[in-house]
Amino acid sequence: MSPSTTSSSSSGTAINTPTSSTTSSTSTTPAPAPTPSPAPAPTPTPFIRPKLRLEIRDLAHPGATLFLTSITPSTTLRSATSSVLSLLYQTPHNPTPTRSVTLVLRDKPGVAYTTGTELDSDHKEIHLSLGYVAGIKPADRLSDEITGVVVHELVHCFQNDARGTCPGGLIEGVADWVRLNSELAAPPPHWKRDTSKGWDAGYDRTAYFLQYLEDVFGEGSVRRLNAKLGEGKYVEKSFWPELFGKSVAELWEGYCEEVDGEKKALA
C-alpha cells in the first residue's frame, strides 16, 4: 500500500489522505482585506423649470420671422432657464415661487421687460419687442442677442430682490452678470468695463464689478449675494461687509484700481 493512501471503509472506496510526515508546518499569511470601493458620487438633482410658454401677437411682423428662424424657442427657453437657475442658486430646491414664464413677442417700444401676470406674481411674462428683434445688426448676432435678452429677463423671474428694497442698479447688474457668464455679452463698444458712473450704474457696468468680486472672493460669490438678498431687506452699511468684509465703496475702489491698471498697461 502506498504511504500516501489508507485502506477504505468496507465499501471498498479508496481515499487519498496526506500522511503526517508530509504535512507542511509553514503558516500561511492571511490575504489583506479588500479595499472597499468608493461610494458613487450622487447624481446632481436638476433644477425644476417652471412651465414655459410662447406667445407671438403678430406673425406677419418681420421680427417674428427673424425670431423663429434665428433660434429654436423650446430649446432656447429651456436651456436659458436652466443656466439662469444654476448661476443664481447653489441647490435646486425650488429657489423662487415662479410657476410659469410666458415669452410674449409684440410690437412695442424699447427692448424688453418682465412683469407678473394679472393672475398673480408667481406667473411671469417677458415682453420682447418685435421691432427690436427686426433691427438687430449684424444678422449673425441675431441668435446671441435674442438669447442674451431672454436670459437677462429670465433672471428677473427668479432673482431675489431683498423684499423690494434692492437697488435697481444691482438688480440689473445681476441680470447682466448672468448673461455675461452665459457667454452672451454684447461685443464692444456696447459692453465695457466702465467705472465712470459708480458701482450701481446697473447693466454691464455693474455686471463687470460683480465679476470682479467673483474673481477676487471666489466662485459662488454672486450666488451668495443673491442668497443674502433673499434673507431680508437691503441695508448697504451691513450688506457688503457681511458678505465680503469690506464696504461697497472699498470694493468699488479695488475694482477701479484694477481697471485703471489695465488701461495704463494698454496705453
C-alpha positions in Angstrom: 0.0 0.0 0.0 1.3 3.4 -0.8 2.3 5.6 2.2 0.0 8.3 1.0 -3.1 6.2 1.0 -5.1 4.3 3.6 -7.5 1.5 3.2 -11.0 2.4 2.5 -14.1 1.6 4.5 -15.9 -1.6 3.9 -17.5 -0.2 0.8 -14.1 -0.5 -0.9 -13.6 3.1 -1.9 -10.1 4.4 -1.7 -9.5 7.8 0.0 -6.2 9.7 -0.6 -5.0 11.5 2.5 -1.7 13.1 3.3 0.5 11.4 5.9 1.7 13.2 8.9 5.2 13.1 7.6 4.3 15.3 4.5 2.2 17.9 6.2 3.6 21.4 5.9 4.3 23.2 9.1 4.6 26.6 7.4 1.9 29.1 8.5 0.0 31.0 5.7 -0.2 34.8 5.8 -3.8 35.8 5.6 -4.7 37.8 2.4 -5.3 41.6 3.1 -8.9 42.6 3.3 -10.1 44.1 0.0 -10.3 47.9 -0.1 -13.9 49.0 -0.3 -14.8 50.8 -3.5 -15.7 54.5 -3.0 -19.4 55.3 -3.0 -20.5 56.6 -6.3 -21.0 60.4 -6.4 -24.6 61.4 -6.1 -26.3 62.4 -9.3 -27.0 66.1 -9.3 -30.7 66.9 -9.0 -31.7 69.2 -11.9 -33.5 72.4 -11.2 -37.2 72.3 -11.7 -38.1 74.5 -14.6 -41.5 76.3 -14.5 -43.9 75.9 -17.3 -42.6 77.8 -20.3 -44.9 79.4 -22.9 -44.5 81.4 -26.1 -47.0 84.0 -27.4 -46.4 85.8 -30.7 -49.0 88.5 -31.2 -48.2 89.4 -34.8 -46.8 86.6 -37.0 -46.7 88.9 -40.0 -44.2 91.2 -38.4 -40.6 90.8 -39.8 -39.3 90.4 -36.2 -41.4 87.3 -35.8 -39.9 85.7 -38.8 -36.4 86.6 -37.7 -37.1 85.3 -34.2 -38.4 81.9 -35.4 -35.6 81.4 -37.9 -32.8 82.5 -35.5 -33.5 80.3 -32.5 -35.5 77.2 -31.6 -37.7 78.7 -29.0 -38.4 75.5 -27.0 -34.7 74.6 -26.7 -33.6 78.1 -26.1 -36.1 78.8 -23.3 -35.4 75.5 -21.6 -31.6 75.8 -21.7 -31.6 79.5 -20.8 -33.8 78.8 -17.7 -31.5 76.1 -16.5 -28.5 78.3 -17.0 -30.1 81.2 -15.0 -31.1 78.9 -12.1 -27.7 77.2 -11.9 -25.8 80.6 -11.8 -28.2 82.2 -9.2 -28.6 79.2 -6.9 -26.4 76.5 -5.3 -29.1 73.9 -4.9 -32.2 73.2 -6.9 -34.7 73.4 -4.0 -37.4 75.5 -5.7 -35.5 78.7 -5.3 -38.4 81.0 -6.1 -42.2 80.6 -6.3 -42.2 81.3 -10.1 -44.5 78.7 -11.6 -44.7 79.8 -15.2 -43.0 82.1 -17.6 -44.6 83.3 -20.9 -42.4 85.0 -23.5 -44.6 87.5 -25.3 -43.4 88.9 -28.7 -45.3 92.1 -29.7 -44.6 95.4 -31.4 -43.7 97.7 -28.6 -41.1 100.5 -27.8 -37.8 99.6 -26.2 -36.3 96.2 -25.9 -37.9 94.0 -23.2 -39.4 94.0 -19.7 -40.6 91.4 -17.2 -43.8 91.6 -15.1 -46.2 89.5 -13.1 -49.4 88.4 -14.8 -52.9 89.5 -13.8 -53.4 86.1 -12.2 -50.6 86.6 -9.6 -46.8 87.4 -9.4 -45.9 83.7 -9.4 -46.7 83.7 -13.1 -44.3 85.9 -15.1 -44.4 87.5 -18.5 -41.4 88.6 -20.5 -42.4 91.1 -23.2 -39.9 91.3 -26.1 -40.1 93.9 -28.8 -40.6 92.6 -32.3 -39.3 95.9 -33.6 -36.1 95.5 -31.6 -35.6 91.9 -33.0 -36.1 93.2 -36.5 -33.4 95.9 -36.0 -30.6 93.7 -34.6 -27.4 94.1 -36.7 -25.4 92.4 -38.0 -27.5 89.5 -38.8 -25.0 87.0 -37.4 -25.7 88.5 -34.0 -29.4 87.6 -34.0 -29.2 84.3 -32.2 -26.9 85.5 -29.4 -28.6 88.9 -29.0 -32.1 87.4 -28.7 -30.9 84.7 -26.3 -29.0 87.2 -24.3 -32.0 89.5 -23.8 -34.1 86.5 -22.9 -31.5 85.3 -20.3 -31.4 88.8 -18.8 -35.2 88.9 -18.4 -35.4 85.4 -17.1 -33.1 86.5 -14.3 -35.8 88.9 -13.2 -38.2 86.0 -13.0 -36.0 84.2 -10.4 -33.6 86.5 -8.6 -34.1 87.7 -5.0 -34.7 91.4 -4.5 -34.5 91.9 -0.7 -38.2 92.2 -0.5 -38.3 95.0 -3.0 -35.5 97.1 -1.3 -32.6 96.1 -3.5 -31.1 99.0 -5.6 -32.3 98.9 -9.2 -28.7 99.0 -10.4 -27.8 95.9 -8.5 -30.9 94.1 -9.8 -30.0 94.9 -13.4 -26.3 94.2 -12.7 -27.0 90.7 -11.5 -29.1 90.1 -14.6 -26.3 91.1 -16.9 -23.8 89.2 -14.8 -25.7 86.0 -15.6 -25.8 87.0 -19.3 -22.0 87.6 -19.1 -21.4 84.2 -17.6 -23.7 82.6 -20.2 -21.2 83.9 -22.8 -23.9 86.2 -24.3 -22.4 89.6 -23.6 -22.8 92.1 -26.4 -19.4 92.9 -28.1 -17.7 96.3 -27.5 -18.5 99.1 -27.6 -21.9 98.0 -26.3 -20.5 96.3 -23.2 -17.3 97.5 -21.4 -15.7 97.8 -18.0 -16.7 101.4 -17.3 -16.1 103.0 -13.9 -17.3 106.5 -14.7 -20.8 106.1 -13.2 -20.4 104.2 -10.0 -20.9 100.6 -8.9 -24.7 100.8 -9.1 -25.0 102.1 -12.6 -26.5 98.8 -13.5 -26.4 96.5 -16.5 -23.0 95.7 -17.9 -21.2 98.4 -15.7 -22.4 96.6 -12.5 -22.1 93.2 -14.1 -18.3 93.6 -14.6 -18.0 94.8 -11.0 -19.8 91.7 -9.8 -17.4 89.6 -12.0 -14.5 91.3 -10.2 -16.0 90.2 -6.9 -16.4 86.6 -8.2 -12.7 86.6 -9.3 -11.4 88.1 -6.0 -13.6 86.3 -3.5 -14.1 83.0 -5.3 -16.6 81.2 -7.4 -20.1 81.4 -6.0 -19.7 84.9 -4.6 -22.6 86.2 -6.7 -24.7 83.2 -5.7 -24.1 84.2 -2.1 -25.0 87.8 -2.8 -28.3 86.6 -4.4 -28.9 84.3 -1.4 -28.4 87.2 1.0 -30.9 89.3 -1.0 -33.4 86.6 -0.1 -32.9 86.9 3.6 -34.4 90.3 4.3 -34.3 94.0 3.5 -31.2 95.5 1.9 -29.1 97.7 4.2 -26.0 98.9 2.4 -24.0 99.6 5.5 -24.1 95.9 6.7 -24.8 94.1 3.4 -21.4 94.2 1.8 -19.2 93.8 4.9 -21.1 90.8 6.0 -20.5 89.2 2.6 -17.0 90.4 1.7 -15.6 92.0 4.8 -15.4 95.5 3.2 -17.8 98.3 2.4 -19.1 98.6 -1.2 -17.0 101.8 -1.5 -13.9 99.9 -0.7 -14.8 97.1 -3.0 -15.5 99.5 -5.8 -12.2 101.3 -5.2 -10.4 98.0 -5.7 -12.2 97.3 -8.9 -11.4 100.8 -10.2 -7.7 100.3 -9.5 -7.8 97.1 -11.4 -9.5 98.7 -14.4 -7.2 101.7 -14.3 -4.2 99.4 -14.2 -5.4 97.6 -17.3 -5.8 100.9 -19.2 -2.3 102.0 -18.3 -0.9 98.7 -19.4 -2.6 99.1 -22.8 -1.5 102.8 -23.2 
